[in-house]
Amino acid sequence: MTDKTIFVAGHRGMAGAAIVRQLKERGYENIITASRQECDLTSQAQVSAFFQKHKIDDIYVAAAKVGGIQANNTCPAEFIYQNMMIEANIIHAAHFSDVNNILFLGSSCIYPRCAEQPMREDALLTGPLEPTNEPYAIAKIAGIKLCESYNRQYQRNYRSVMPTNLYGPGDNFHAENSHVIPGLLRRFHDAVTEGHDEIVIWGSGRPRREFLHVDDMAAASIFVMELEPAIYQSKTQPMLSHINVGSGVDCTIRELAETVAKVTGFDGQLVFDDSKPDGSPRKLMEVSKLKSLGWQSSIPLESGLQQTYQWYLSSLDNIRF
């Protein structure tokens, strides 16, 4: 039904923008977005007024305050407060406006720091979280439980997907507050441009991470939203709590850095500073549930990095620093 009215919260972010692009490619025309000036999602009053103004069928909750290890360590209060307010305001106002369909985007950091690898959906709440991003993770867990609770009490169709580490066009390339891939792409590009022959990288390089191109994430999100309830639901529980979204393949940070060097043309030395925190030793999603429903990723890491780097080069005048 491409005549649905769809609200994409967080359309200016990397994930939200990718969802908007893919919805348009699929023929959806009635897509509603709102800038922070038009609707501050941390304000309950503004979000309620927004939902009273618009008749909405589906909502994609892609709005979030995000950042890497340093940003999470520096601003934990902002990460837990803003993310909890955004998701609570949207989900609660949606229910009272009789919006029956929501797709909430979480994060792989919801799982315990030492969860068995690859991480299964049922690992949620089975152990302590990674301390460096615990406030953000707790906020995302709260989002899952909000959706789950409205489903249980009011029979809503509020679904949650947990993407692994995302990268791609529209990412945050800030020198200090970015995630690992955009941070490395920028630093390697600058090193090549400025003629440096050495790059120092945080941590030992040994932790393993899984990465997913944001266009794959958007495709998976729309796929899950469009699943019929009879397919999405389980006979053993009223509604699946959440579904992992990932590539099912990981690599070490050292291997990632070597691939970024190849993509950007950097041929100098890589130095790993093991006095800096590594974060979780490994983060790999178990994605058999999503595969069994009929979806799997299609963009390999190296080609995704090449595409992202080309976007970076073409967008230097407007990019987020």
Buried (B, 14 or more C-beta within 10 A) or exposed (E): EEEBBBBBBBBBBBBBBBBBBBBEEEEBEBBBBBEEEEBBBBBBEBBBEBBEEBEBBBBBBBBBBBBBBBBBBEBBEBBBBBBBBBBBBBBBBBBEBEBBBBBBBBBBBBBBBEBEBBBBBEBBEEEEBBBBBBBBBBBBBBBBBBBBEBBEEEEBBBBBBBBBBBBBBBBBBBEEBBBBBBBBBBBBBBBBEEEBEEBEBBBBBEBBBBBBBBBBBBBBBBBBBBBEEEEBBEEEEEBBBBBBBBBBBBBBBBBBBBBBBBBBEBEBEBEBEEEBBBBBEBBBBBBBBBEEBEBBBEBEBEEBBBBBBEBBEEEEEEBBE
